[in-house]
Amino acid sequence: MFSPDQENISTSSTKVPVKYGELIVLGYNGSLPNGDRGRRKSRFALFKRPKSNGVKPSTVHVACTPQAAKAISNKDQHSISYTLSRVQTVVVEYTQDSNTDMFQIGRSTEIPIDFVVTDTVPGSQSNSDTQSVQSTISRFACRIICQRTPPYTARIYAAGFDSSKNIFLGEKATKWKTSDGQMDGLTTNGVLVMHPRHGFTEDSKPGVWREISVCGNVFTLRETRSAQQRGKMVENETQELVDGSLIDLCGATLLWRTAEGLSRTPTVKHLEALRQELNAARPQCPVGFNTLAFPSMQRKDIVDEKQPWVYLNCGHVHGYHNWGNRDAEREGREGHERECPMCRARGPYVPLWLGCEAGFYLDAAPPTHAFSPCGHVCSEKTVAYWSQIPLPHGTHTFHAACPFCAQQLSSEQGYIKLIFQAPVD
């Protein structure tokens, strides 16, 4: 019933590579709108590399001018340059670390980026919808360093190395000298992380959003996303990712799932079995008495004639009909105010969609609840968890959103229990 991913965390020398975990972009229901392509996809698995490519800090150089700093950092090794003024730049050289693997995430399509991420547009159904005017995601947003030996700890750092193996923090970037004389800094829009309490389980509770520095230190949030003044350092927290950690890149939010966590998560096959079970119960429209059916996962964005629809204020499930529709217009994702024939409650009337991204589920329970206002359906524990997660939005606001489409949740609760009508015969 569940995924066999536990074999991926085996330490034996089988052909199956060790899986560290997966990054899943919030706002996509199993794939990008027009399909996953190459390094640009909705889900990215981090496997142990055949040969380590991790790096760790080594020599520190204090150069007089940016030109001198460039000469130092032009060697065939990684480095981070901190421009303090026009006449002083500190360059920290990084050396190979045979104990770790490095994975880089960002908007750039250059070779050093392993996982290309673009801005998520809430409720978008095609790539044309996702072309934002100006991206707020950094070209080289962050890097994740994974230990090559058990327990395969994954740590996150702000900023990624570019094609010349350099991270450059200019004069205007927030940077400082630490108490032990080392350099550290923040990226323009920052990398925010939230670790859930009690892991990603049925007992999960949201944690506190923090900002991660270039060197992996943890800070409270700045007043606004790109403010010059850094937050306070949080000494007792680390940049280690746990199952269910959320990473926000200011334009897209990623969910980190460990290989062990994924082994306890329902698979797409299991979700398909739940869909078939739901349809086998032959739920009926109380008005038209026609049998309703959730469309197959391949047709997850096309409204089907048997598609179940719901009145979001009461949860009564119907087939599509014009009863109580004053405007007599068929609306796709944004239902006009309608009056439910069963209980007379007025509210939005929207089609129901099965949540197809298994990595967002907290358990394998039946899909009995729907997010409001989008109509994505999943288990009760899953809607309850995501409805209480404040996700970063813009430069300084937070709101709960559906993980399958990124639409902001409505009402205090953000979800509704579905009331299906059983067949009369």
Disulfide bonds with the S-S distance in Angstrom:
none
